[in-house]
Amino acid sequence: MENVDETKNQTRSASCARFYPVDADVWSRSRRSRRSKRAVSPTATGAAVGLLAAAALLIALAGRASAEDRPAFQGLRFAENWSVLKNTTPATADFFDRIKYIPLAGTDWAWLSLGGQLRERVEAWNGYAFGAPAGSDDDAVYLVSRLLAHGDLHLGSHLRAFVEARSSLATDRDLAGGRRTSEVDEIDLENAFADVAFDVGDAKVTLRGGREEMLLGKERLVSPLDWSNTRRTFEGAAAIVGLGQWNARGFWSRPVVIEKYDFNSNDDATEFYGIYVTHAPAAPGALGFDLYWLGLERDSATFNGTSGKEERHTLGARVGGPIPLGTSDYEVEAAYQFGDVGSADVSAFMVTAQAGTTFGEVTAKPRFEFGVDYASGDDAAGNGTVGTFNQLFPLGHAYLGYIDIVGRQNVIDLRESASCAFIAATTLKLDVHYFLRADDNDALYNAGGAVVRAGNLGSSDEIGTELDFTLKRAFGRHLSALLGYSHLFAGNFIDESGPDKDTDFGYFSIQYTL
């Protein structure tokens, strides 16, 4: 799934921590001022009033959208194909179709698609980071805002250029780490690449170069990280091959480092490359699977007392689909890592499994799901072997709790969830996580890979229990809202290792997409 400010990180070098946006600096112990002279600083009341005004405006705009079928908005906006609108008649058009497909020079050979997204989110914390460091502020209310705008130019069926700009802002954030690079990046390019596409037999081949977001599989290891106010992106080159239900991607890249007030550049101390193959079933609900090899090289890294240049390879697979009989489904993903950190050998792995049942015959269509996530830890500091799994560039937020204090490294997560659609286009969900350390000799790592608590500070495996409530509502095609509350009960390891306040996190966001 991270683009954060440089911080003293016990597990990674500063050069690594800078490109983890959620959050490698969330638990930073930095003594620098948490308020930039360039900070936006309206009061919490003013922010709330502004948010409500924006909501009223967006609801009014939402009423103008039609219910006609259109390409669905995607997490990666360049994955949308709006050429289907060339035959749309005005009587059936969505209000914004006029900018989604714009013929150029009076011909369908060249066309342009425009779009964007505005998101406003209020966040409120109490007991942030379990109250650590002692004496720091651990409660705050602030607003994060994100504006995205893109243009997609097609010249025939072989040439394409896609450019997307982003502006991410935040009000004062009176918590450890201040206004982080996961919240603030005044203006920059999120995507800027060119494609050359051609056919080889029945396969379609696309060669791509430039700055591009990556979303691989279920995003457990590689994600644009939409939750972050500053999404993650990479610079490099890729070859993409599509054949029927198969899609293969080979790539080489460097992660882009967020600079709050300057143009972002890639991290020349890190290389990320690999091959990712996906089989997507033609029929909804049928069996699908992924196979992948991902390589990561960094000039410097530290894991549980072992430091040096990291060269790590990840081999993995995922399979998921329906369970015969009934309306149940399952998913299993596993990955093994090998390589070197300095003179030490890497031997680490992760596995996740979940199963769920949806009662489609019931009005509210309730769904119940059970899952387990395991990511290995290191059994002894500096013993010549690194056993800590490297979660790479993940979306941990959707899988390991919305508070983001637990990452896919040295962790066991036992999860239960229940959801229902009790009103049209509205979903209520409860997730319960019980977190344990996989190895009590290794640290607790957060969603950005930073150390929350060092492993030698306590002997207990118990991290805590997190409850996540979310309420989602879609108002037509363009407007959506999300309301959430999370509570994390601190466990015995947190009590042993330092401040142990329970953590509360509440948020409300509205999003308008076109």
KAGIHU-V441380 format. One line per field, one symbol per residue. ss: DSSP state (H for helix, E for strand, - for the rest). phi: phi as a letter, one per 40 degrees, with the letter a starting at -180 (. if undefined). burial: b if it has 9 or more other ideal C-beta (glycine too) atoms within 8 Angstrom, else e. A space follows every 10 residues. Layout:
BEGIN
ss=???
phi=???
burial=???
END
This chain:
BEGIN
ss=--E------- ---HHHH-E- ---------- ---------E ---HHHHHHH HHHHHHHHHH HH-------- ------HHH- -HHHHHH--H HH----HHHH -EEE--EEEE EEEEEEEEEE EEEEEE-HHH H-------EE EEEEEEEEEE EEEEE---EE EEEEEEEEEE E--------- ----EEEEEE EEEEEEEEEE --EEEEEEEE EE-------- -E-------- ---EEEEEEE EEE--EEEEE EEEEEEE--- ----EE---E EEEEEEEEE- -------EEE EEEEEEEEEE EEE--EEEEE EEEEEEEEEE EE-----EEE EEEEEEEEEE E--EEEEEEE EEEEEEEE-- ------EEEE EEEEE----- ----EE---- --E------- ---------- EEEEEEEEEE EEE--EEEEE EEEEEE---- ---EE----- EEE-HHH--- -EEEEEEEEE EEEEE---EE EEEEEEEEEE -HHHHHH--- --EEEEEEEE EEE-
phi=..fbccacbc bbccccdcbb ccicbdbdbd ccdcbccccc bccccccccc cccccccccc ccccccccca dccbcbcccc bcccccbccd cbccdcccbc abcbfgaccb abbbaaabbb bcbbbagdfg gccdgccbba babbbabbab bbbbbgcbba bbbbbabbba cdbcbdgfcc ccbbadaacc baabbbbacb gccbbbbbah cacbbbgcgc baacfccccb ccabbibabb bbagcbabbb ababccccbd bbccbccccb bbaibbbbbb cccdgccbab babbbbbbca abbfgbbicb bbbbbaabba iccdggbcaa abbaabbaia bgccccaaab abaaaabbcc ccdcfcbbab abbbbcbcca cgcgbbbccc cgbcbcdcbb gccgcbbcaf abbcbbaaaa bcbdgbbbbb bbbbbbccbc cbccbcccgc ccaccccabc cccibbbbbb bbabbgcbba bbbaabbbcc ccccccbidb ccbbbbaabb abba
burial=bbbbbebebe bbbbbbbbbb bbbbbbbbeb eeebbeeebe eeebeebbeb beebbeebbe bbeebeeeeb eeeeeebbeb ebeebbebee eebbebbebb bbbeeeeeeb bbbbbbbbbb bbbbbebbbb bbeeebebeb ebbbbbbbbb bbbbeeeebb bbbbbbbbbb bbbebbbbbb bbbbbbebbb bebbbebeee eebbbbbbeb bbbbbbbebb bbbbbeebbb bbbbbbbbbb bbeeebbbbe bebbbbbbbb eeebebbeeb bbbbbbbbbe beeeebebbb ebbbbbbbeb bbbbebebbb bbbbbbbbbb beeeeeebbb bbbbbbbbbb beebbbbbbb bbbbbbbbbe eeeebbbbbb bbbbbbbbee beeebbbbbb bbbbbbbebb bbbbbbbbbb bbbbbbbbbb beeeebbbbb bbbebbbbbb bbbbbbbbbb bbbebeebeb ebbbbbbbbb bbbebbebbb bbebbbbbeb bebbbbbbee bbbbbbbbbb bbbe
END
